[in-house]
Amino acid sequence: MDVRRRVGLNVRRAREAQEISQEELADRAGVHRTYISGVERGVRNPTVTVLEKIAKALKAKSSTLLD
């Protein structure tokens, strides 16, 4: 599986497990909602910096999003 797709699925699973919307995750991470949508769909390739922001917003380790 493509790494972008894998990261997207992991972000979506973590977000849904916390029962938060894409908009709320985007707010917490300091990015736009459409960016989160793109990451979850595997069409965006987040930088390490953005991946860290998303992980912190999800209270997760960045490595968890890459597994």
PQR file of N, CA, C, O and H, with PARSE charges and radii, in Angstrom:
ATOM      1  N   MET A   1       0.854  -1.180   0.000 -0.4000 1.5000
ATOM      2  CA  MET A   1       0.000   0.000   0.000 -0.0000 2.0000
ATOM      3  C   MET A   1       0.899   1.243   0.000  0.5500 1.7000
ATOM      4  O   MET A   1       1.928   1.287   0.675 -0.5500 1.4000
ATOM      5  N   ASP A   2       0.491   2.226  -0.758 -0.4000 1.5000
ATOM      6  CA  ASP A   2       1.199   3.501  -0.834 -0.0000 2.0000
ATOM      7  C   ASP A   2       1.263   4.165   0.542  0.5500 1.7000
ATOM      8  O   ASP A   2       0.291   4.120   1.296 -0.5500 1.4000
ATOM      9  H   ASP A   2      -0.345   2.191  -1.306  0.4000 1.0000
ATOM     10  N   VAL A   3       2.395   4.776   0.872 -0.4000 1.5000
ATOM     11  CA  VAL A   3       2.569   5.385   2.197 -0.0000 2.0000
ATOM     12  C   VAL A   3       1.552   6.499   2.446  0.5500 1.7000
ATOM     13  O   VAL A   3       1.083   6.656   3.573 -0.5500 1.4000
ATOM     14  H   VAL A   3       3.185   4.812   0.259  0.4000 1.0000
ATOM     15  N   ARG A   4       1.206   7.269   1.425 -0.4000 1.5000
ATOM     16  CA  ARG A   4       0.206   8.330   1.609 -0.0000 2.0000
ATOM     17  C   ARG A   4      -1.144   7.748   1.975  0.5500 1.7000
ATOM     18  O   ARG A   4      -1.852   8.288   2.825 -0.5500 1.4000
ATOM     19  H   ARG A   4       1.587   7.141   0.510  0.4000 1.0000
ATOM     20  N   ARG A   5      -1.498   6.656   1.339 -0.4000 1.5000
ATOM     21  CA  ARG A   5      -2.779   5.995   1.631 -0.0000 2.0000
ATOM     22  C   ARG A   5      -2.769   5.419   3.048  0.5500 1.7000
ATOM     23  O   ARG A   5      -3.756   5.519   3.776 -0.5500 1.4000
ATOM     24  H   ARG A   5      -0.923   6.218   0.649  0.4000 1.0000
ATOM     25  N   ARG A   6      -1.640   4.816   3.426 -0.4000 1.5000
ATOM     26  CA  ARG A   6      -1.515   4.235   4.768 -0.0000 2.0000
ATOM     27  C   ARG A   6      -1.628   5.308   5.841  0.5500 1.7000
ATOM     28  O   ARG A   6      -2.328   5.119   6.836 -0.5500 1.4000
ATOM     29  H   ARG A   6      -0.838   4.735   2.834  0.4000 1.0000
ATOM     30  N   VAL A   7      -0.944   6.432   5.649 -0.4000 1.5000
ATOM     31  CA  VAL A   7      -1.030   7.542   6.606 -0.0000 2.0000
ATOM     32  C   VAL A   7      -2.463   8.054   6.677  0.5500 1.7000
ATOM     33  O   VAL A   7      -2.980   8.307   7.765 -0.5500 1.4000
ATOM     34  H   VAL A   7      -0.375   6.586   4.841  0.4000 1.0000
ATOM     35  N   GLY A   8      -3.100   8.205   5.530 -0.4000 1.5000
ATOM     36  CA  GLY A   8      -4.477   8.687   5.492 -0.0000 2.0000
ATOM     37  C   GLY A   8      -5.432   7.792   6.257  0.5500 1.7000
ATOM     38  O   GLY A   8      -6.273   8.271   7.018 -0.5500 1.4000
ATOM     39  H   GLY A   8      -2.679   7.999   4.646  0.4000 1.0000
ATOM     40  N   LEU A   9      -5.299   6.492   6.053 -0.4000 1.5000
ATOM     41  CA  LEU A   9      -6.163   5.550   6.775 -0.0000 2.0000
ATOM     42  C   LEU A   9      -5.926   5.620   8.279  0.5500 1.7000
ATOM     43  O   LEU A   9      -6.872   5.569   9.066 -0.5500 1.4000
ATOM     44  H   LEU A   9      -4.616   6.102   5.434  0.4000 1.0000
ATOM     45  N   ASN A  10      -4.659   5.738   8.674 -0.4000 1.5000
ATOM     46  CA  ASN A  10      -4.330   5.817  10.101 -0.0000 2.0000
ATOM     47  C   ASN A  10      -4.859   7.107  10.730  0.5500 1.7000
ATOM     48  O   ASN A  10      -5.348   7.091  11.859 -0.5500 1.4000
ATOM     49  H   ASN A  10      -3.891   5.780   8.035  0.4000 1.0000
ATOM     50  N   VAL A  11      -4.764   8.219  10.007 -0.4000 1.5000
ATOM     51  CA  VAL A  11      -5.304   9.482  10.508 -0.0000 2.0000
ATOM     52  C   VAL A  11      -6.820   9.368  10.668  0.5500 1.7000
ATOM     53  O   VAL A  11      -7.372   9.760  11.695 -0.5500 1.4000
ATOM     54  H   VAL A  11      -4.366   8.233   9.089  0.4000 1.0000
ATOM     55  N   ARG A  12      -7.479   8.835   9.658 -0.4000 1.5000
ATOM     56  CA  ARG A  12      -8.931   8.691   9.715 -0.0000 2.0000
ATOM     57  C   ARG A  12      -9.356   7.796  10.881  0.5500 1.7000
ATOM     58  O   ARG A  12     -10.277   8.138  11.622 -0.5500 1.4000
ATOM     59  H   ARG A  12      -7.030   8.516   8.824  0.4000 1.0000
ATOM     60  N   ARG A  13      -8.690   6.657  11.043 -0.4000 1.5000
ATOM     61  CA  ARG A  13      -9.036   5.748  12.142 -0.0000 2.0000
ATOM     62  C   ARG A  13      -8.878   6.433  13.495  0.5500 1.7000
ATOM     63  O   ARG A  13      -9.749   6.328  14.359 -0.5500 1.4000
ATOM     64  H   ARG A  13      -7.942   6.379  10.441  0.4000 1.0000
ATOM     65  N   ALA A  14      -7.758   7.136  13.674 -0.4000 1.5000
ATOM     66  CA  ALA A  14      -7.500   7.813  14.953 -0.0000 2.0000
ATOM     67  C   ALA A  14      -8.530   8.911  15.195  0.5500 1.7000
ATOM     68  O   ALA A  14      -9.014   9.081  16.314 -0.5500 1.4000
ATOM     69  H   ALA A  14      -7.050   7.221  12.972  0.4000 1.0000
ATOM     70  N   ARG A  15      -8.861   9.654  14.143 -0.4000 1.5000
ATOM     71  CA  ARG A  15      -9.845  10.734  14.271 -0.0000 2.0000
ATOM     72  C   ARG A  15     -11.222  10.175  14.616  0.5500 1.7000
ATOM     73  O   ARG A  15     -11.897  10.679  15.514 -0.5500 1.4000
ATOM     74  H   ARG A  15      -8.467   9.516  13.234  0.4000 1.0000
ATOM     75  N   GLU A  16     -11.628   9.148  13.909 -0.4000 1.5000
ATOM     76  CA  GLU A  16     -12.943   8.559  14.157 -0.0000 2.0000
ATOM     77  C   GLU A  16     -13.015   7.889  15.533  0.5500 1.7000
ATOM     78  O   GLU A  16     -14.067   7.899  16.172 -0.5500 1.4000
ATOM     79  H   GLU A  16     -11.080   8.738  13.180  0.4000 1.0000
ATOM     80  N   ALA A  17     -11.909   7.313  15.985 -0.4000 1.5000
ATOM     81  CA  ALA A  17     -11.884   6.696  17.319 -0.0000 2.0000
ATOM     82  C   ALA A  17     -12.122   7.740  18.404  0.5500 1.7000
ATOM     83  O   ALA A  17     -12.683   7.436  19.457 -0.5500 1.4000
ATOM     84  H   ALA A  17     -11.054   7.304  15.466  0.4000 1.0000
ATOM     85  N   GLN A  18     -11.690   8.977  18.138 -0.4000 1.5000
ATOM     86  CA  GLN A  18     -11.892  10.069  19.099 -0.0000 2.0000
ATOM     87  C   GLN A  18     -13.209  10.800  18.854  0.5500 1.7000
ATOM     88  O   GLN A  18     -13.565  11.730  19.577 -0.5500 1.4000
ATOM     89  H   GLN A  18     -11.234   9.224  17.283  0.4000 1.0000
ATOM     90  N   GLU A  19     -13.918  10.360  17.825 -0.4000 1.5000
ATOM     91  CA  GLU A  19     -15.209  10.948  17.468 -0.0000 2.0000
ATOM     92  C   GLU A  19     -15.129  12.463  17.253  0.5500 1.7000
ATOM     93  O   GLU A  19     -15.946  13.225  17.770 -0.5500 1.4000
ATOM     94  H   GLU A  19     -13.628   9.605  17.237  0.4000 1.0000
ATOM     95  N   ILE A  20     -14.125  12.874  16.478 -0.4000 1.5000
ATOM     96  CA  ILE A  20     -14.004  14.288  16.134 -0.0000 2.0000
ATOM     97  C   ILE A  20     -14.113  14.434  14.615  0.5500 1.7000
ATOM     98  O   ILE A  20     -13.790  13.511  13.867 -0.5500 1.4000
ATOM     99  H   ILE A  20     -13.461  12.255  16.059  0.4000 1.0000
ATOM    100  N   SER A  21     -14.559  15.574  14.184 -0.4000 1.5000
ATOM    101  CA  SER A  21     -14.728  15.842  12.755 -0.0000 2.0000
ATOM    102  C   SER A  21     -13.387  16.235  12.130  0.5500 1.7000
ATOM    103  O   SER A  21     -12.419  16.545  12.824 -0.5500 1.4000
ATOM    104  H   SER A  21     -14.821  16.324  14.792  0.4000 1.0000
ATOM    105  N   GLN A  22     -13.368  16.211  10.821 -0.4000 1.5000
ATOM    106  CA  GLN A  22     -12.187  16.694  10.108 -0.0000 2.0000
ATOM    107  C   GLN A  22     -11.936  18.152  10.449  0.5500 1.7000
ATOM    108  O   GLN A  22     -10.790  18.575  10.597 -0.5500 1.4000
ATOM    109  H   GLN A  22     -14.155  15.960  10.257  0.4000 1.0000
ATOM    110  N   GLU A  23     -13.002  18.909  10.572 -0.4000 1.5000
ATOM    111  CA  GLU A  23     -12.873  20.332  10.886 -0.0000 2.0000
ATOM    112  C   GLU A  23     -12.233  20.536  12.259  0.5500 1.7000
ATOM    113  O   GLU A  23     -11.364  21.393  12.421 -0.5500 1.4000
ATOM    114  H   GLU A  23     -13.933  18.565  10.452  0.4000 1.0000
ATOM    115  N   GLU A  24     -12.658  19.757  13.234 -0.4000 1.5000
ATOM    116  CA  GLU A  24     -12.078  19.891  14.572 -0.0000 2.0000
ATOM    117  C   GLU A  24     -10.614  19.473  14.574  0.5500 1.7000
ATOM    118  O   GLU A  24      -9.785  20.128  15.206 -0.5500 1.4000
ATOM    119  H   GLU A  24     -13.364  19.061  13.103  0.4000 1.0000
ATOM    120  N   LEU A  25     -10.289  18.397  13.878 -0.4000 1.5000
ATOM    121  CA  LEU A  25      -8.889  17.964  13.792 -0.0000 2.0000
ATOM    122  C   LEU A  25      -8.051  19.046  13.120  0.5500 1.7000
ATOM    123  O   LEU A  25      -6.953  19.364  13.578 -0.5500 1.4000
ATOM    124  H   LEU A  25     -10.963  17.865  13.365  0.4000 1.0000
ATOM    125  N   ALA A  26      -8.565  19.602  12.046 -0.4000 1.5000
ATOM    126  CA  ALA A  26      -7.847  20.661  11.332 -0.0000 2.0000
ATOM    127  C   ALA A  26      -7.608  21.855  12.243  0.5500 1.7000
ATOM    128  O   ALA A  26      -6.520  22.431  12.252 -0.5500 1.4000
ATOM    129  H   ALA A  26      -9.457  19.344  11.673  0.4000 1.0000
ATOM    130  N   ASP A  27      -8.619  22.221  13.003 -0.4000 1.5000
ATOM    131  CA  ASP A  27      -8.507  23.325  13.955 -0.0000 2.0000
ATOM    132  C   ASP A  27      -7.396  23.060  14.972  0.5500 1.7000
ATOM    133  O   ASP A  27      -6.548  23.916  15.225 -0.5500 1.4000
ATOM    134  H   ASP A  27      -9.502  21.753  12.997  0.4000 1.0000
ATOM    135  N   ARG A  28      -7.418  21.872  15.541 -0.4000 1.5000
ATOM    136  CA  ARG A  28      -6.408  21.499  16.540 -0.0000 2.0000
ATOM    137  C   ARG A  28      -4.995  21.473  15.957  0.5500 1.7000
ATOM    138  O   ARG A  28      -4.028  21.831  16.629 -0.5500 1.4000
ATOM    139  H   ARG A  28      -8.107  21.176  15.335  0.4000 1.0000
ATOM    140  N   ALA A  29      -4.892  21.045  14.700 -0.4000 1.5000
ATOM    141  CA  ALA A  29      -3.583  20.912  14.060 -0.0000 2.0000
ATOM    142  C   ALA A  29      -3.103  22.207  13.404  0.5500 1.7000
ATOM    143  O   ALA A  29      -1.931  22.332  13.051 -0.5500 1.4000
ATOM    144  H   ALA A  29      -5.678  20.754  14.154  0.4000 1.0000
ATOM    145  N   GLY A  30      -4.008  23.163  13.245 -0.4000 1.5000
ATOM    146  CA  GLY A  30      -3.626  24.428  12.625 -0.0000 2.0000
ATOM    147  C   GLY A  30      -3.500  24.344  11.113  0.5500 1.7000
ATOM    148  O   GLY A  30      -2.697  25.053  10.506 -0.5500 1.4000
ATOM    149  H   GLY A  30      -4.961  23.061  13.532  0.4000 1.0000
ATOM    150  N   VAL A  31      -4.307  23.464  10.506 -0.4000 1.5000
ATOM    151  CA  VAL A  31      -4.328  23.354   9.046 -0.0000 2.0000
ATOM    152  C   VAL A  31      -5.776  23.479   8.580  0.5500 1.7000
ATOM    153  O   VAL A  31      -6.696  23.496   9.397 -0.5500 1.4000
ATOM    154  H   VAL A  31      -4.959  22.888  11.000  0.4000 1.0000
ATOM    155  N   HIS A  32      -5.974  23.566   7.274 -0.4000 1.5000
ATOM    156  CA  HIS A  32      -7.318  23.709   6.726 -0.0000 2.0000
ATOM    157  C   HIS A  32      -8.017  22.349   6.668  0.5500 1.7000
ATOM    158  O   HIS A  32      -7.363  21.316   6.520 -0.5500 1.4000
ATOM    159  H   HIS A  32      -5.227  23.552   6.610  0.4000 1.0000
ATOM    160  N   ARG A  33      -9.327  22.353   6.783 -0.4000 1.5000
ATOM    161  CA  ARG A  33     -10.095  21.103   6.751 -0.0000 2.0000
ATOM    162  C   ARG A  33      -9.885  20.334   5.456  0.5500 1.7000
ATOM    163  O   ARG A  33      -9.819  19.105   5.464 -0.5500 1.4000
ATOM    164  H   ARG A  33      -9.858  23.192   6.903  0.4000 1.0000
ATOM    165  N   THR A  34      -9.781  21.051   4.347 -0.4000 1.5000
ATOM    166  CA  THR A  34      -9.582  20.365   3.072 -0.0000 2.0000
ATOM    167  C   THR A  34      -8.223  19.667   3.016  0.5500 1.7000
ATOM    168  O   THR A  34      -8.050  18.683   2.297 -0.5500 1.4000
ATOM    169  H   THR A  34      -9.835  22.050   4.341  0.4000 1.0000
ATOM    170  N   TYR A  35      -7.274  20.180   3.772 -0.4000 1.5000
ATOM    171  CA  TYR A  35      -5.961  19.526   3.846 -0.0000 2.0000
ATOM    172  C   TYR A  35      -6.095  18.182   4.551  0.5500 1.7000
ATOM    173  O   TYR A  35      -5.550  17.179   4.091 -0.5500 1.4000
ATOM    174  H   TYR A  35      -7.414  20.979   4.356  0.4000 1.0000
ATOM    175  N   ILE A  36      -6.822  18.162   5.669 -0.4000 1.5000
ATOM    176  CA  ILE A  36      -7.059  16.909   6.398 -0.0000 2.0000
ATOM    177  C   ILE A  36      -7.777  15.919   5.483  0.5500 1.7000
ATOM    178  O   ILE A  36      -7.432  14.738   5.446 -0.5500 1.4000
ATOM    179  H   ILE A  36      -7.265  18.977   6.042  0.4000 1.0000
ATOM    180  N   SER A  37      -8.768  16.401   4.753 -0.4000 1.5000
ATOM    181  CA  SER A  37      -9.500  15.546   3.819 -0.0000 2.0000
ATOM    182  C   SER A  37      -8.547  14.930   2.793  0.5500 1.7000
ATOM    183  O   SER A  37      -8.626  13.736   2.504 -0.5500 1.4000
ATOM    184  H   SER A  37      -9.049  17.360   4.783  0.4000 1.0000
ATOM    185  N   GLY A  38      -7.662  15.737   2.254 -0.4000 1.5000
ATOM    186  CA  GLY A  38      -6.687  15.247   1.272 -0.0000 2.0000
ATOM    187  C   GLY A  38      -5.736  14.221   1.856  0.5500 1.7000
ATOM    188  O   GLY A  38      -5.391  13.240   1.197 -0.5500 1.4000
ATOM    189  H   GLY A  38      -7.597  16.707   2.489  0.4000 1.0000
ATOM    190  N   VAL A  39      -5.313  14.444   3.088 -0.4000 1.5000
ATOM    191  CA  VAL A  39      -4.433  13.484   3.768 -0.0000 2.0000
ATOM    192  C   VAL A  39      -5.178  12.166   3.944  0.5500 1.7000
ATOM    193  O   VAL A  39      -4.642  11.103   3.630 -0.5500 1.4000
ATOM    194  H   VAL A  39      -5.593  15.241   3.624  0.4000 1.0000
ATOM    195  N   GLU A  40      -6.395  12.228   4.440 -0.4000 1.5000
ATOM    196  CA  GLU A  40      -7.174  11.012   4.684 -0.0000 2.0000
ATOM    197  C   GLU A  40      -7.469  10.239   3.395  0.5500 1.7000
ATOM    198  O   GLU A  40      -7.552   9.011   3.416 -0.5500 1.4000
ATOM    199  H   GLU A  40      -6.830  13.092   4.695  0.4000 1.0000
ATOM    200  N   ARG A  41      -7.626  10.941   2.293 -0.4000 1.5000
ATOM    201  CA  ARG A  41      -7.892  10.274   1.011 -0.0000 2.0000
ATOM    202  C   ARG A  41      -6.621   9.788   0.335  0.5500 1.7000
ATOM    203  O   ARG A  41      -6.682   9.084  -0.673 -0.5500 1.4000
ATOM    204  H   ARG A  41      -7.559  11.938   2.277  0.4000 1.0000
ATOM    205  N   GLY A  42      -5.465  10.160   0.887 -0.4000 1.5000
ATOM    206  CA  GLY A  42      -4.195   9.714   0.325 -0.0000 2.0000
ATOM    207  C   GLY A  42      -3.729  10.504  -0.875  0.5500 1.7000
ATOM    208  O   GLY A  42      -2.846  10.057  -1.607 -0.5500 1.4000
ATOM    209  H   GLY A  42      -5.416  10.731   1.706  0.4000 1.0000
ATOM    210  N   VAL A  43      -4.316  11.686  -1.092 -0.4000 1.5000
ATOM    211  CA  VAL A  43      -3.911  12.522  -2.226 -0.0000 2.0000
ATOM    212  C   VAL A  43      -2.946  13.626  -1.813  0.5500 1.7000
ATOM    213  O   VAL A  43      -2.321  14.257  -2.665 -0.5500 1.4000
ATOM    214  H   VAL A  43      -5.033  12.049  -0.497  0.4000 1.0000
ATOM    215  N   ARG A  44      -2.825  13.858  -0.527 -0.4000 1.5000
ATOM    216  CA  ARG A  44      -1.874  14.834   0.005 -0.0000 2.0000
ATOM    217  C   ARG A  44      -0.694  14.102   0.597  0.5500 1.7000
ATOM    218  O   ARG A  44      -0.843  13.029   1.181 -0.5500 1.4000
ATOM    219  H   ARG A  44      -3.333  13.345   0.165  0.4000 1.0000
ATOM    220  N   ASN A  45       0.473  14.683   0.446 -0.4000 1.5000
ATOM    221  CA  ASN A  45       1.693  14.121   1.000 -0.0000 2.0000
ATOM    222  C   ASN A  45       2.171  15.083   2.089  0.5500 1.7000
ATOM    223  O   ASN A  45       2.942  16.000   1.806 -0.5500 1.4000
ATOM    224  H   ASN A  45       0.594  15.555  -0.028  0.4000 1.0000
ATOM    225  N   PRO A  46       1.720  14.884   3.333 -0.5600 1.5000
ATOM    226  CA  PRO A  46       2.061  15.855   4.386  0.2800 2.0000
ATOM    227  C   PRO A  46       3.554  15.845   4.699  0.5500 1.7000
ATOM    228  O   PRO A  46       4.209  14.803   4.680 -0.5500 1.4000
ATOM    229  N   THR A  47       4.063  17.018   4.983 -0.4000 1.5000
ATOM    230  CA  THR A  47       5.458  17.123   5.401 -0.0000 2.0000
ATOM    231  C   THR A  47       5.595  16.531   6.801  0.5500 1.7000
ATOM    232  O   THR A  47       4.600  16.287   7.483 -0.5500 1.4000
ATOM    233  H   THR A  47       3.531  17.865   4.999  0.4000 1.0000
ATOM    234  N   VAL A  48       6.813  16.309   7.211 -0.4000 1.5000
ATOM    235  CA  VAL A  48       7.073  15.788   8.553 -0.0000 2.0000
ATOM    236  C   VAL A  48       6.529  16.758   9.596  0.5500 1.7000
ATOM    237  O   VAL A  48       6.003  16.331  10.623 -0.5500 1.4000
ATOM    238  H   VAL A  48       7.621  16.507   6.657  0.4000 1.0000
ATOM    239  N   THR A  49       6.648  18.041   9.344 -0.4000 1.5000
ATOM    240  CA  THR A  49       6.157  19.063  10.261 -0.0000 2.0000
ATOM    241  C   THR A  49       4.643  18.985  10.412  0.5500 1.7000
ATOM    242  O   THR A  49       4.124  19.031  11.527 -0.5500 1.4000
ATOM    243  H   THR A  49       7.075  18.388   8.509  0.4000 1.0000
ATOM    244  N   VAL A  50       3.942  18.868   9.304 -0.4000 1.5000
ATOM    245  CA  VAL A  50       2.482  18.780   9.352 -0.0000 2.0000
ATOM    246  C   VAL A  50       2.048  17.460   9.974  0.5500 1.7000
ATOM    247  O   VAL A  50       1.083  17.422  10.738 -0.5500 1.4000
ATOM    248  H   VAL A  50       4.363  18.831   8.398  0.4000 1.0000
ATOM    249  N   LEU A  51       2.750  16.381   9.653 -0.4000 1.5000
ATOM    250  CA  LEU A  51       2.426  15.082  10.249 -0.0000 2.0000
ATOM    251  C   LEU A  51       2.542  15.155  11.767  0.5500 1.7000
ATOM    252  O   LEU A  51       1.716  14.586  12.481 -0.5500 1.4000
ATOM    253  H   LEU A  51       3.533  16.412   9.032  0.4000 1.0000
ATOM    254  N   GLU A  52       3.547  15.840  12.257 -0.4000 1.5000
ATOM    255  CA  GLU A  52       3.725  16.020  13.706 -0.0000 2.0000
ATOM    256  C   GLU A  52       2.573  16.835  14.296  0.5500 1.7000
ATOM    257  O   GLU A  52       2.084  16.513  15.379 -0.5500 1.4000
ATOM    258  H   GLU A  52       4.218  16.302  11.677  0.4000 1.0000
ATOM    259  N   LYS A  53       2.139  17.874  13.606 -0.4000 1.5000
ATOM    260  CA  LYS A  53       1.003  18.683  14.075 -0.0000 2.0000
ATOM    261  C   LYS A  53      -0.265  17.841  14.168  0.5500 1.7000
ATOM    262  O   LYS A  53      -1.016  17.930  15.139 -0.5500 1.4000
ATOM    263  H   LYS A  53       2.536  18.135  12.727  0.4000 1.0000
ATOM    264  N   ILE A  54      -0.490  17.025  13.147 -0.4000 1.5000
ATOM    265  CA  ILE A  54      -1.677  16.169  13.141 -0.0000 2.0000
ATOM    266  C   ILE A  54      -1.594  15.148  14.269  0.5500 1.7000
ATOM    267  O   ILE A  54      -2.577  14.908  14.970 -0.5500 1.4000
ATOM    268  H   ILE A  54       0.120  16.953  12.357  0.4000 1.0000
ATOM    269  N   ALA A  55      -0.424  14.552  14.441 -0.4000 1.5000
ATOM    270  CA  ALA A  55      -0.239  13.565  15.511 -0.0000 2.0000
ATOM    271  C   ALA A  55      -0.493  14.192  16.883  0.5500 1.7000
ATOM    272  O   ALA A  55      -1.173  13.599  17.721 -0.5500 1.4000
ATOM    273  H   ALA A  55       0.374  14.748  13.872  0.4000 1.0000
ATOM    274  N   LYS A  56       0.043  15.374  17.110 -0.4000 1.5000
ATOM    275  CA  LYS A  56      -0.185  16.050  18.392 -0.0000 2.0000
ATOM    276  C   LYS A  56      -1.663  16.351  18.590  0.5500 1.7000
ATOM    277  O   LYS A  56      -2.189  16.202  19.692 -0.5500 1.4000
ATOM    278  H   LYS A  56       0.595  15.856  16.429  0.4000 1.0000
ATOM    279  N   ALA A  57      -2.325  16.771  17.532 -0.4000 1.5000
ATOM    280  CA  ALA A  57      -3.760  17.076  17.622 -0.0000 2.0000
ATOM    281  C   ALA A  57      -4.563  15.819  17.954  0.5500 1.7000
ATOM    282  O   ALA A  57      -5.619  15.895  18.582 -0.5500 1.4000
ATOM    283  H   ALA A  57      -1.898  16.892  16.636  0.4000 1.0000
ATOM    284  N   LEU A  58      -4.051  14.659  17.527 -0.4000 1.5000
ATOM    285  CA  LEU A  58      -4.712  13.390  17.811 -0.0000 2.0000
ATOM    286  C   LEU A  58      -4.195  12.736  19.095  0.5500 1.7000
ATOM    287  O   LEU A  58      -4.646  11.660  19.489 -0.5500 1.4000
ATOM    288  H   LEU A  58      -3.193  14.597  17.017  0.4000 1.0000
ATOM    289  N   LYS A  59      -3.237  13.413  19.738 -0.4000 1.5000
ATOM    290  CA  LYS A  59      -2.598  12.873  20.943 -0.0000 2.0000
ATOM    291  C   LYS A  59      -2.006  11.487  20.658  0.5500 1.7000
ATOM    292  O   LYS A  59      -2.194  10.534  21.414 -0.5500 1.4000
ATOM    293  H   LYS A  59      -2.870  14.287  19.419  0.4000 1.0000
ATOM    294  N   ALA A  60      -1.287  11.421  19.536 -0.4000 1.5000
ATOM    295  CA  ALA A  60      -0.674  10.182  19.098 -0.0000 2.0000
ATOM    296  C   ALA A  60       0.788  10.449  18.721  0.5500 1.7000
ATOM    297  O   ALA A  60       1.205  11.600  18.595 -0.5500 1.4000
ATOM    298  H   ALA A  60      -1.135  12.195  18.922  0.4000 1.0000
ATOM    299  N   LYS A  61       1.539   9.395  18.547 -0.4000 1.5000
ATOM    300  CA  LYS A  61       2.918   9.515  18.075 -0.0000 2.0000
ATOM    301  C   LYS A  61       2.900   9.554  16.547  0.5500 1.7000
ATOM    302  O   LYS A  61       2.085   8.890  15.907 -0.5500 1.4000
ATOM    303  H   LYS A  61       1.200   8.460  18.650  0.4000 1.0000
ATOM    304  N   SER A  62       3.797  10.330  15.985 -0.4000 1.5000
ATOM    305  CA  SER A  62       3.896  10.408  14.527 -0.0000 2.0000
ATOM    306  C   SER A  62       4.135   9.020  13.930  0.5500 1.7000
ATOM    307  O   SER A  62       3.589   8.683  12.880 -0.5500 1.4000
ATOM    308  H   SER A  62       4.460  10.870  16.505  0.4000 1.0000
ATOM    309  N   SER A  63       4.944   8.235  14.604 -0.4000 1.5000
ATOM    310  CA  SER A  63       5.263   6.889  14.092 -0.0000 2.0000
ATOM    311  C   SER A  63       4.012   6.022  13.973  0.5500 1.7000
ATOM    312  O   SER A  63       3.933   5.161  13.096 -0.5500 1.4000
ATOM    313  H   SER A  63       5.388   8.509  15.457  0.4000 1.0000
ATOM    314  N   THR A  64       3.039   6.245  14.849 -0.4000 1.5000
ATOM    315  CA  THR A  64       1.788   5.479  14.799 -0.0000 2.0000
ATOM    316  C   THR A  64       1.045   5.748  13.486  0.5500 1.7000
ATOM    317  O   THR A  64       0.403   4.856  12.931 -0.5500 1.4000
ATOM    318  H   THR A  64       3.103   6.944  15.561  0.4000 1.0000
ATOM    319  N   LEU A  65       1.141   6.971  13.006 -0.4000 1.5000
ATOM    320  CA  LEU A  65       0.451   7.325  11.775 -0.0000 2.0000
ATOM    321  C   LEU A  65       1.133   6.727  10.540  0.5500 1.7000
ATOM    322  O   LEU A  65       0.525   6.607   9.476 -0.5500 1.4000
ATOM    323  H   LEU A  65       1.662   7.696  13.456  0.4000 1.0000
ATOM    324  N   LEU A  66       2.394   6.357  10.701 -0.4000 1.5000
ATOM    325  CA  LEU A  66       3.153   5.768   9.592 -0.0000 2.0000
ATOM    326  C   LEU A  66       3.054   4.247   9.556  0.5500 1.7000
ATOM    327  O   LEU A  66       3.343   3.638   8.526 -0.5500 1.4000
ATOM    328  H   LEU A  66       2.888   6.454  11.565  0.4000 1.0000
ATOM    329  N   ASP A  67       2.652   3.626  10.658 -0.4000 1.5000
ATOM    330  CA  ASP A  67       2.581   2.154  10.732 -0.0000 2.0000
ATOM    331  C   ASP A  67       1.471   1.602   9.877  0.5500 1.7000
ATOM    332  O   ASP A  67       1.275   0.387   9.827 -0.5500 1.4000
ATOM    333  H   ASP A  67       2.417   4.120  11.495  0.4000 1.0000
TER
END
